[in-house]
Amino acid sequence: MSEELPQVLIVVDVQEGFVTPHSQHVIKPLENLQYEFDHVVFTKFYNPEPSPFRKILGYDRMAPKSQEIELALQPREDAVVISRPIYSCVTEPLLVRLKTWGVREVFIAGIATEACVLKSVLDLFELNIRPWVLEDLCASDKGTEFHDPAIKVMGKLIGPQHIIKSTGPEASAGRV
């Protein structure tokens, strides 16, 4: 990543309603990691009435104003929080922020790897914004049987070199 461009971390849907024994391990590391970036965006999914999640899937959790939609970690003081009622966090408010900051690549992590993270990563890629997926800081609230295939699919679709760890050689190379 170019040194002159700001580094941005997007934390997808680390919310009370998505924290399970399968996903809780990402909370503390993400809470700590946010301070290593120039800018941080936290996203929050909510499920209004009516929605395709309710109508088509019969999924009635994550209602607006419920405790489930609250963040499960403490964002730093200058963090941006963006809410949306769709899988992807790549919405106009996010794109405006990224353009304002002048970034063309982001680091992304969060819950759920197979749903909102996957959809957001693909949307970023298709908009020519390079996503670096922090594999060890992504999780599925349903378990590794959903997380692992999603990571594999993302590697196929955006290039395996864009699936990295938050620690290790990538971190020491200045990416994280």
The 8 nearest C-alpha neighbors of each residue, nearest first, counted from 0:
[[1, 2, 174, 4, 173, 104, 6, 3],
 [0, 2, 3, 4, 5, 6, 174, 104],
 [3, 1, 4, 0, 5, 6, 173, 174],
 [4, 2, 1, 5, 0, 6, 102, 101],
 [3, 5, 2, 1, 102, 6, 101, 0],
 [6, 4, 37, 7, 3, 102, 100, 38],
 [5, 7, 37, 36, 38, 4, 105, 8],
 [8, 6, 38, 105, 39, 36, 37, 106],
 [7, 9, 106, 39, 107, 105, 40, 10],
 [8, 10, 107, 40, 39, 41, 106, 11],
 [11, 9, 41, 108, 109, 107, 40, 42],
 [10, 12, 109, 42, 110, 13, 41, 108],
 [13, 11, 43, 14, 42, 110, 109, 44],
 [14, 12, 110, 71, 109, 70, 11, 17],
 [13, 15, 70, 71, 12, 69, 17, 16],
 [14, 16, 67, 71, 18, 17, 69, 70],
 [17, 15, 67, 14, 18, 68, 61, 66],
 [18, 16, 14, 15, 140, 19, 13, 110],
 [17, 19, 23, 15, 22, 16, 140, 14],
 [18, 20, 21, 22, 140, 23, 17, 141],
 [19, 21, 23, 22, 18, 140, 24, 142],
 [22, 20, 142, 19, 140, 23, 141, 139],
 [23, 21, 140, 138, 19, 18, 24, 20],
 [22, 24, 18, 25, 20, 19, 26, 21],
 [23, 25, 22, 26, 27, 21, 28, 20],
 [26, 24, 136, 23, 28, 27, 29, 22],
 [27, 25, 29, 28, 24, 23, 30, 72],
 [26, 28, 30, 29, 25, 31, 24, 72],
 [29, 27, 31, 30, 25, 26, 32, 136],
 [30, 28, 32, 31, 26, 27, 25, 33],
 [29, 31, 27, 28, 32, 33, 26, 72],
 [32, 30, 28, 29, 33, 27, 34, 35],
 [33, 31, 29, 34, 35, 30, 28, 36],
 [32, 34, 35, 31, 30, 36, 29, 39],
 [35, 33, 32, 36, 31, 75, 37, 30],
 [34, 36, 33, 32, 37, 175, 31, 6],
 [37, 35, 6, 38, 34, 7, 33, 8],
 [36, 38, 6, 5, 7, 35, 39, 34],
 [37, 39, 7, 36, 8, 6, 40, 78],
 [40, 38, 8, 78, 7, 9, 79, 33],
 [39, 41, 79, 9, 80, 78, 10, 8],
 [42, 40, 80, 10, 9, 11, 79, 81],
 [41, 43, 81, 11, 12, 82, 80, 10],
 [44, 42, 82, 12, 81, 83, 45, 68],
 [43, 45, 83, 84, 82, 12, 68, 42],
 [44, 46, 84, 61, 63, 62, 83, 68],
 [45, 47, 62, 61, 84, 63, 50, 48],
 [48, 46, 49, 62, 50, 63, 45, 84],
 [49, 47, 50, 46, 53, 62, 59, 54],
 [48, 50, 47, 53, 54, 51, 46, 52],
 [51, 49, 52, 53, 48, 47, 54, 46],
 [50, 52, 54, 55, 53, 56, 49, 57],
 [53, 51, 56, 50, 58, 55, 54, 57],
 [52, 54, 57, 58, 50, 51, 59, 56],
 [53, 55, 51, 57, 52, 50, 56, 49],
 [56, 54, 51, 52, 57, 53, 58, 50],
 [57, 55, 52, 58, 53, 54, 51, 59],
 [56, 58, 53, 54, 55, 59, 52, 51],
 [59, 57, 53, 56, 52, 60, 54, 55],
 [58, 60, 53, 57, 61, 62, 46, 52],
 [59, 61, 62, 58, 46, 67, 16, 45],
 [62, 60, 45, 46, 67, 68, 63, 16],
 [63, 61, 46, 65, 60, 45, 47, 64],
 [64, 62, 65, 45, 47, 46, 61, 68],
 [63, 65, 62, 66, 68, 67, 69, 61],
 [66, 64, 67, 63, 62, 68, 61, 69],
 [65, 67, 69, 68, 64, 15, 16, 61],
 [68, 66, 16, 15, 65, 61, 69, 14],
 [67, 69, 66, 61, 14, 65, 16, 15],
 [70, 68, 14, 66, 67, 15, 71, 65],
 [69, 71, 14, 72, 13, 15, 68, 73],
 [72, 70, 14, 15, 13, 69, 73, 26],
 [73, 71, 70, 30, 26, 74, 13, 27],
 [72, 74, 75, 30, 71, 70, 76, 26],
 [75, 73, 78, 72, 76, 30, 41, 33],
 [74, 76, 78, 77, 73, 33, 34, 30],
 [75, 77, 78, 74, 79, 73, 39, 34],
 [78, 76, 75, 79, 39, 38, 74, 40],
 [79, 77, 39, 75, 76, 40, 74, 80],
 [78, 80, 40, 41, 39, 81, 77, 38],
 [81, 79, 41, 42, 40, 78, 82, 43],
 [80, 82, 42, 43, 41, 79, 83, 40],
 [83, 81, 43, 42, 44, 80, 45, 84],
 [82, 84, 44, 85, 45, 43, 81, 88],
 [85, 83, 45, 46, 44, 47, 86, 82],
 [86, 84, 87, 83, 44, 88, 45, 46],
 [87, 85, 115, 118, 114, 88, 84, 119],
 [88, 86, 119, 89, 118, 115, 85, 90],
 [87, 89, 119, 90, 42, 86, 83, 115],
 [90, 88, 87, 119, 93, 122, 94, 123],
 [89, 91, 93, 92, 88, 94, 87, 83],
 [90, 92, 94, 93, 95, 89, 96, 88],
 [93, 91, 95, 90, 94, 96, 81, 89],
 [94, 92, 96, 90, 95, 91, 89, 97],
 [93, 95, 91, 97, 96, 92, 98, 90],
 [94, 96, 98, 92, 93, 97, 91, 99],
 [97, 95, 99, 93, 94, 98, 100, 92],
 [96, 98, 94, 100, 99, 95, 102, 101],
 [97, 99, 101, 95, 100, 96, 94, 102],
 [100, 98, 96, 101, 97, 95, 102, 94],
 [99, 101, 97, 98, 102, 96, 5, 4],
 [102, 100, 98, 99, 97, 103, 4, 5],
 [101, 103, 97, 100, 104, 4, 98, 5],
 [102, 104, 128, 129, 101, 105, 127, 97],
 [105, 103, 129, 128, 102, 130, 106, 131],
 [106, 104, 130, 7, 8, 131, 129, 107],
 [105, 107, 131, 8, 130, 132, 9, 7],
 [106, 108, 9, 132, 8, 10, 133, 131],
 [109, 107, 137, 10, 133, 136, 11, 132],
 [108, 110, 11, 137, 10, 13, 12, 136],
 [111, 109, 138, 12, 112, 139, 13, 137],
 [110, 112, 139, 114, 113, 138, 115, 116],
 [111, 113, 116, 139, 146, 138, 110, 114],
 [114, 112, 149, 117, 111, 146, 145, 116],
 [113, 115, 111, 117, 116, 112, 118, 86],
 [114, 116, 86, 118, 87, 117, 111, 119],
 [115, 117, 112, 119, 118, 114, 111, 120],
 [118, 116, 120, 114, 113, 119, 115, 112],
 [119, 117, 115, 121, 87, 120, 116, 114],
 [118, 120, 87, 122, 116, 121, 117, 88],
 [121, 119, 123, 117, 122, 118, 116, 130],
 [120, 122, 124, 118, 123, 119, 125, 117],
 [121, 123, 119, 125, 124, 120, 118, 126],
 [124, 122, 128, 126, 120, 121, 125, 119],
 [125, 123, 121, 127, 128, 126, 122, 129],
 [124, 126, 122, 127, 123, 121, 128, 120],
 [127, 125, 123, 124, 128, 122, 129, 121],
 [128, 126, 124, 125, 129, 123, 103, 104],
 [129, 127, 103, 104, 123, 124, 126, 130],
 [128, 130, 104, 124, 127, 103, 105, 131],
 [131, 129, 105, 104, 106, 132, 120, 128],
 [132, 130, 106, 161, 162, 105, 107, 133],
 [131, 133, 162, 107, 134, 106, 163, 130],
 [134, 132, 164, 163, 108, 136, 135, 165],
 [133, 135, 137, 136, 164, 132, 163, 162],
 [134, 136, 137, 164, 133, 165, 138, 25],
 [137, 135, 25, 108, 133, 134, 109, 138],
 [138, 136, 109, 108, 134, 135, 112, 110],
 [139, 137, 22, 110, 112, 111, 146, 109],
 [138, 140, 111, 141, 146, 142, 112, 110],
 [139, 141, 22, 21, 19, 142, 17, 111],
 [142, 140, 139, 21, 145, 143, 144, 19],
 [143, 141, 21, 139, 144, 140, 145, 146],
 [142, 144, 146, 145, 147, 139, 141, 21],
 [143, 145, 142, 146, 147, 148, 141, 139],
 [144, 146, 143, 147, 142, 148, 113, 139],
 [147, 145, 143, 139, 149, 112, 148, 144],
 [146, 148, 150, 149, 143, 145, 144, 151],
 [149, 147, 151, 150, 146, 145, 152, 144],
 [150, 148, 113, 152, 146, 151, 147, 112],
 [151, 149, 153, 147, 148, 152, 154, 146],
 [150, 152, 148, 154, 149, 153, 147, 155],
 [153, 151, 149, 155, 154, 150, 148, 156],
 [154, 152, 156, 150, 155, 151, 157, 149],
 [155, 153, 159, 158, 151, 152, 157, 156],
 [154, 156, 152, 153, 158, 157, 159, 151],
 [155, 157, 153, 154, 158, 152, 121, 159],
 [158, 156, 154, 153, 155, 161, 159, 124],
 [159, 157, 154, 160, 155, 161, 156, 153],
 [158, 160, 154, 161, 162, 155, 157, 153],
 [161, 159, 158, 162, 163, 154, 157, 131],
 [162, 160, 131, 159, 158, 163, 132, 130],
 [163, 161, 132, 159, 160, 131, 134, 154],
 [162, 164, 133, 134, 132, 161, 169, 165],
 [163, 165, 133, 166, 134, 135, 167, 169],
 [164, 166, 133, 170, 175, 135, 163, 167],
 [167, 165, 170, 164, 169, 168, 171, 175],
 [166, 168, 170, 169, 171, 164, 165, 172],
 [169, 167, 171, 170, 172, 166, 164, 173],
 [170, 168, 172, 171, 167, 174, 163, 164],
 [169, 171, 175, 166, 174, 172, 167, 168],
 [170, 172, 168, 173, 169, 167, 174, 175],
 [173, 171, 169, 170, 174, 168, 175, 167],
 [174, 172, 171, 170, 175, 169, 0, 168],
 [173, 175, 170, 169, 172, 0, 171, 6],
 [174, 170, 173, 165, 169, 35, 171, 166]]
